[in-house]
Amino acid sequence: MAALWLKLRAVPGWLWPLAIGAVLLVLPFLGLNYGATRQIELTLILALIVLGLNLSLGYAGELAMGQVAMYAAGAYAAGLANKAGVTDIWLQLLIGGGAALIVGLISGIPGLRLGSWSLAMTSFFLILIVPDVLSIFKEETGGRNGLAGIMPATSFGQMIDGRTYYVLIVAIAIVVFALIRNLVVSDHGTALRVLKQSPVLASSMGISVFRAKLTAYAIGAVPAGIAGVLFANLDLFISPEAFAFSFAMTVLAASIFGGSASIYGALIGAAVLQFGMNQSTNFSKFGLIISGAFLLIGGVAFTGGLSGLVRSLVRKADIAAKRRVGIEPVPAAPADVERLDGALLRTDGVSKAFGGNQALSKVSIEAAPGAVTAIIGPNGSGKTTLLNMISGFYRTDAGTIELDGRPIQGLSSYRVARAGVSRTFQTPNIPEKLTVFEAVQAGCYATERASVFASVLRLPSFWRARRENRAAAERALALVGLSAQRDEPADSLPLGNRRLLEVARSLAASPQVVLLDEVASGLDEDELEVLESLVRRLRDAGMTVILVEHNFQLVLRLADDIYVLAQGAVMAHGTPEQIESNPRVMEEYLGVTAETNAAGGGDHE
Ligand SMILES: Nc1ncnc2c1ncn2[C@@H]1O[C@H](COP(=O)(O)OP(=O)(O)OP(=O)(O)O)[C@@H](O)[C@H]1O
């Protein structure tokens, strides 16, 4: 049984939905009646709209419900084009998809620029104004009476009959789902998932939060627009009622019930709601209540919706089957560190105040390639603030920060990451629902070479980037000794391994400078050994390593150069020997007397 399960799991995951699509395609030819065929058509139209919502809500974490307005834009663009004589469905799809994309961009740019809940509010407003906009252009749209007299669609001059139209809807849905799937399984999809959980982590990995969210929202508009075109040509009549607020609730309920963080969740949710609503003869009266009930059940009973439930059952079955068959992960041999090109990082007179608190005052440091530069000092002395300034999270009040002579102060954090500066966080920032391997591969985003377009269409640059990123992630995992855990959920790792995972992620993009913020705390002896040897190998390979660390003995063993911060200023600078023999540093600021240090009690925490 276990062996059979593993064999089935070895089948590429995309084959299952494709098989379902193939079955749907042939159903009318096997005698499916008109009523059921229509339900499938409406389900697929709803699924396309939900798919767009899932992209922004489930992947990018942005509650943006404007899909119904984009659906309306697609439908009316197609209807009006049709009345102007454009009956060709392919041209209409282009026009309707384009119209929806424009609505997505127009509402997304200000909504996202303003931040916080603005996009949710903008898109909510967008749904409410649909009937008013249609009334304003009553002459063209028919206002509240709707747009009637749409001619049946054609394809390259040929009339499309009912059955062919069904096949067309199914085929278009398969293609759109496949393209969006390509996006979500690409590095851009992983970037969205990271972004949803931690914009700070995302930007430290070179992801532009604004651009990624806008991409998800705007791309999500296109399936909704396509759905609108398909709907307009299905009934040959559209009216504002079809795009009302209650329908927006249905879309949201389908997304939550099916599982917003899954593209197939869109299909599951749409099917449940479409067929569920059909069973309720009173739907028109109680539509909002029914949608609300699905929303509650989906949100409360199982987080992640039905698709999340299925996914977790499959994962459990995988683990059980592997245990029964006796498959153990094979640890990879420790990887060699390739030659690295570090860069000289220099801060000159950097200052930062938070209100009246002068956290940093005229700090000048230099970190050379092929050297470990340590920054130490008591709690609150400004070490993390300095790292945050270097990595672009805080703006400098004064002073400059240069990378190989190029100023990087003032750049946003994702640009600093792309310039070659990578970092770890004091509290490991581990994205949920990613495997260890995916979390490390996500680190490659700073040097991502495949565009969203190339990823969706799987152009050669996508395959090349994927090969390279996978190899880089495998290498980074092997460097920190986590290859055996590659398929485990990243957030299930114990603290020590989480720190090593952060280091691996920060190395995946082959940065020039790596900022390690207290990576040693919480590591056991074996893990500390792995880390120490890794830092040495990185340094020997030419990387610039900046180490913020409380473990003084580790700093003495690893550092080539040490800066001691006190109350936001550099109070000493020198080699480990110089720092160790500086009594003021040892006693006054690190609280280590000559005797405790000799006894090895150098960790001042
Ligand atoms: N975002 C912030 N807003 C206000 N004050 C801050 C902020 N970040 C840091 N500070 C203040 O700046 C000073 C330096 O803090 P910082 O975290 O850089 O010290 P640290 O040396 O890294 O300390 P630790 O070793 O405890 O991490 C502290 O007084 C801290 O309270």
The ligand as a MOL file (V3000), in Angstrom:
LIG
                    3D

  0  0  0     0  0            999 V3000
M  V30 BEGIN CTAB
M  V30 COUNTS 31 33 0 0 0
M  V30 BEGIN ATOM
M  V30 1 N 13.0640 50.9380 15.7160 0
M  V30 2 C 13.5140 51.5310 16.8190 0
M  V30 3 N 12.7950 52.5130 17.4080 0
M  V30 4 C 13.2330 53.1340 18.5390 0
M  V30 5 N 14.3960 52.8510 19.1420 0
M  V30 6 C 15.1580 51.8700 18.6060 0
M  V30 7 C 14.7580 51.1750 17.4230 0
M  V30 8 N 15.7260 50.2540 17.1130 0
M  V30 9 C 16.6710 50.3950 18.0660 0
M  V30 10 N 16.3390 51.3570 18.9500 0
M  V30 11 C 17.1310 51.8020 20.0930 0
M  V30 12 O 18.4430 52.0190 19.6420 0
M  V30 13 C 19.3800 51.5860 20.5840 0
M  V30 14 C 20.2970 50.5620 19.9590 0
M  V30 15 O 19.5600 49.3410 19.7710 0
M  V30 16 P 20.1530 48.0890 19.0110 0
M  V30 17 O 19.0660 47.0720 18.9220 0
M  V30 18 O 20.7900 48.5230 17.7780 0
M  V30 19 O 21.2600 47.5770 20.0180 0
M  V30 20 P 22.0770 46.2240 19.9960 0
M  V30 21 O 23.4720 46.5770 20.2920 0
M  V30 22 O 21.8170 45.5010 18.7310 0
M  V30 23 O 21.4090 45.4590 21.2160 0
M  V30 24 P 21.2250 43.8760 21.4210 0
M  V30 25 O 22.5610 43.3210 21.6740 0
M  V30 26 O 20.3290 43.7990 22.6010 0
M  V30 27 O 20.5900 43.3680 20.1840 0
M  V30 28 C 18.5920 51.0490 21.7640 0
M  V30 29 O 18.4970 52.0800 22.7360 0
M  V30 30 C 17.2490 50.7340 21.1670 0
M  V30 31 O 16.2410 50.8760 22.1360 0
M  V30 END ATOM
M  V30 BEGIN BOND
M  V30 1 1 1 2
M  V30 2 1 2 3
M  V30 3 2 2 7
M  V30 4 2 3 4
M  V30 5 1 4 5
M  V30 6 2 5 6
M  V30 7 1 6 7
M  V30 8 1 6 10
M  V30 9 1 7 8
M  V30 10 2 8 9
M  V30 11 1 9 10
M  V30 12 1 10 11
M  V30 13 1 11 12
M  V30 14 1 11 30
M  V30 15 1 12 13
M  V30 16 1 13 14
M  V30 17 1 13 28
M  V30 18 1 14 15
M  V30 19 1 15 16
M  V30 20 2 16 17
M  V30 21 1 16 18
M  V30 22 1 16 19
M  V30 23 1 19 20
M  V30 24 2 20 21
M  V30 25 1 20 22
M  V30 26 1 20 23
M  V30 27 1 23 24
M  V30 28 2 24 25
M  V30 29 1 24 26
M  V30 30 1 24 27
M  V30 31 1 28 29
M  V30 32 1 28 30
M  V30 33 1 30 31
M  V30 END BOND
M  V30 END CTAB
M  END
